[in-house]
Amino acid sequence: MYKKEFDYYIYIDFSENLIGYNIIEKSKIRELIPRISKLKHYKTLKHKSEYLNSMKKLFKRNNIGSYLVKAKILNMRENIILFSEVLDFIKKHSSCIIFISVDDFQFRSFKKLIGVLDENNTEVVKESKLQKGTTEYRMSLIIDTQLNIVRRKE
């Protein structure tokens, strides 16, 4: 879908009162994709509880966390902390080309913040614009699943 080769992929998503992000390095994608092939978009599922139980085991068994450069889940009220961490990462990696997928609900706010950096090496897209089946879409399901697992615990 995207013509550019990105060095890092950042996914920002929210679920009810939680917001989170994952940062994935390009070199880890080839190994990661087969390990997340069973991930589905949570909203489309019928048996949500069973799915989350099975995905929690899958994350542990396949050690998905080890493929993430950085990951964090916070309460929605702390979204500015989360955004600032992502902006710091972008600033520190200013010579890298970065793909960022942001939940539609947070897109406008984040787009304004990223404008402050004046980054030409970043491509920011709404989560809803990701095409099903693409690598970018499949990787976005990681944070979606993580948020739902944490939310269900609470």
Secondary structure, DSSP 8 states (H G I E B T S, - for coil): ---S--SEEEEEEEETTEEEEEEEEHHHHHHHHHHTTT---GGG-S-HHHHHHHHHHHHHHTTGGGGEEEEEEEEGGGHHHHHHHHHHHHHHTTTS-EEEEE-HHHHHHHHHHHHHHT-SSEEEEEGGGS-TTSHHHHHHHHHHHHHHHHHHH-
